[in-house]
Amino acid sequence: RSPAEFNANHLPGAINIPAGDIPKRAAEFQGREDIAVICGSGYRSSIAASILQNAGVQNVVNLAGGMGSRPAS
């Protein structure tokens, strides 16, 4: 997420890493449990999730629809 998106709304303890930095930082996520990636629309986070999974990172989840998604009713 962009810094503005992150500052406007994020979960406590979240880390903001631009999608372009994911390939060089993927090793930081090896061995972590339940990694969730999210962006405004779900597009950038789907790319980030794929990069992490291709780097061998386990337990990666992308929030489809991003921050604008709404739960099904």
N, C-alpha and C positions, 0 to 999 in steps of 0.2 A: 504494500500500500504506500501511497505517497505520504510524506511527512504530514501534510494537512489532513489526509484521511485518517491516518493513525492517531493524530492528536485529537481529532474530533470524536473518535469512538474506538476503543479497544478494550480487550479483556485485561484484567490485572495480571501482570507477569508476562504479557505478550512481548515478543521481540519483533521489531520492524526491520525487515531486510528487503531492499528493493529486488525485484525479480531478476534484474541483470546481475546481481551479486551472488545469486544462489549457486551457480556452478562452482565458483571458487570457495564457497563456504559450506558446501554440502557435507564435508567431513565432520563439521561441528555437530551434525545431527545423528551421526552413527551411534547406535546403542540407546538412543533416547526412546522413551515410550510415547505413544500417541501424539504425533505431530500433526497439528491442524494448520492448514494454510488458507488464507482468506484475502480477498481484495474487494474493491467496490462492486464489481460485477460478476466475478468468478472466472473471468478470462485469464488474467495474469496469474491467479493462484492455481489454475489448472495447469498452466505451463510450469510453474514452480514445483508443483507436486510431481509432475512427470520428470523433471530434472532430478529431483531428490530420489525418486524411485529408480531411475536409470543409474544413479550413483550408488545404488544398493542400500539406501536408507529404508528401513522397515516402518510400518505403522503410520504411513502418511495418509491424511484425509484432507480432501478439498471440500470447502463449503460451496456447493453448487449454487449459483446465483449471487454469491458474494454478500456483502453487508446489506444490500437492498432486498434480499430474498425474504419471503414471508413463509411461515409454516403452513402446511396444507391444513385446510379446515374440513 
